[in-house]
Amino acid sequence: MERNGLNLAISEGLDIDYFVELMLRDKKSSHDELNLVMLLDIEKQYVNDGFYFYKTSPMKVKEFIIEFMSTYKHKTSDLIKFLDNEN
């Protein structure tokens, strides 16, 4: 993404519980399971036994985001201001 000039910023104040709650509302997910579309490469989707989604629990996604955010270098305290300054 960085190589292609795409935005990498994530707000330090991301409400992880709310974010995952929004993911559960997606038409591909159910009330207790997330169905994620995983890409192996550009235009190459993850497939497991003919199923095009990666099933996982909301708790695993929360744990991943917490770990990811602890080391991610593109965090910003004010995402809106950051994005305004990019343009």
C-alpha positions as CSV (number, residue, x, y, z in Angstrom):
1,M,0.0,0.0,0.0
2,E,2.8,2.4,0.9
3,R,4.5,1.7,-2.4
4,N,1.3,2.7,-4.3
5,G,0.9,5.9,-2.3
6,L,-2.2,4.7,-0.4
7,N,-3.2,6.0,3.0
8,L,-1.8,3.9,5.9
9,A,-2.9,6.0,8.8
10,I,-5.0,4.6,11.6
11,S,-6.3,6.7,14.5
12,E,-4.6,5.9,17.8
13,G,-8.1,6.3,19.4
14,L,-9.7,3.6,17.4
15,D,-12.6,2.0,19.4
16,I,-11.8,-1.6,18.7
17,D,-15.0,-2.9,20.2
18,Y,-17.1,-0.6,18.0
19,F,-15.0,-1.4,14.9
20,V,-15.6,-5.1,15.3
21,E,-19.3,-4.5,16.0
22,L,-19.5,-2.7,12.7
23,M,-17.8,-5.7,11.0
24,L,-20.4,-8.0,12.5
25,R,-23.1,-6.0,10.7
26,D,-21.5,-6.8,7.3
27,K,-23.8,-8.9,5.1
28,K,-21.1,-11.6,4.9
29,S,-21.0,-12.0,8.7
30,S,-23.4,-13.4,11.3
31,H,-24.1,-12.2,14.8
32,D,-21.2,-14.3,16.3
33,E,-18.8,-15.0,13.4
34,L,-16.9,-12.9,11.0
35,N,-16.5,-14.0,7.4
36,L,-13.4,-12.1,6.1
37,V,-12.4,-11.8,2.5
38,M,-8.7,-12.6,2.4
39,L,-6.4,-11.7,-0.5
40,L,-3.3,-13.7,-1.2
41,D,-2.3,-11.3,-3.9
42,I,-3.9,-8.7,-6.2
43,E,-6.9,-10.4,-7.8
44,K,-6.1,-13.7,-6.0
45,Q,-8.6,-14.5,-3.2
46,Y,-8.1,-17.0,-0.4
47,V,-10.2,-20.2,-1.0
48,N,-10.7,-23.1,1.5
49,D,-12.7,-26.1,0.3
50,G,-14.5,-23.9,-2.2
51,F,-15.4,-21.3,0.4
52,Y,-14.2,-17.8,-0.3
53,F,-14.3,-16.4,3.2
54,Y,-12.1,-16.9,6.2
55,K,-14.3,-17.6,9.2
56,T,-13.1,-16.2,12.6
57,S,-14.5,-15.0,15.9
58,P,-14.9,-11.3,16.9
59,M,-12.5,-12.0,19.9
60,K,-9.7,-13.2,17.6
61,V,-10.1,-10.1,15.4
62,K,-10.0,-7.8,18.5
63,E,-6.8,-9.6,19.7
64,F,-5.2,-9.2,16.3
65,I,-6.1,-5.5,16.1
66,I,-4.7,-4.8,19.7
67,E,-1.4,-6.6,18.8
68,F,-1.2,-4.9,15.4
69,M,-1.8,-1.4,16.9
70,S,0.9,-1.9,19.5
71,T,3.6,-2.0,16.8
72,Y,2.0,-0.1,13.9
73,K,4.1,2.9,12.9
74,H,1.4,4.9,11.0
75,K,-0.8,5.8,13.9
76,T,-2.0,9.3,14.2
77,S,-3.8,11.1,17.0
78,D,-6.1,13.1,14.7
79,L,-6.9,11.1,11.6
80,I,-9.2,13.7,10.0
81,K,-6.6,16.4,10.3
82,F,-4.0,14.0,9.0
83,L,-6.1,13.2,5.9
84,D,-6.9,16.9,5.3
85,N,-3.1,17.6,5.3
86,E,-2.5,14.8,2.8
87,N,-4.5,16.5,0.0
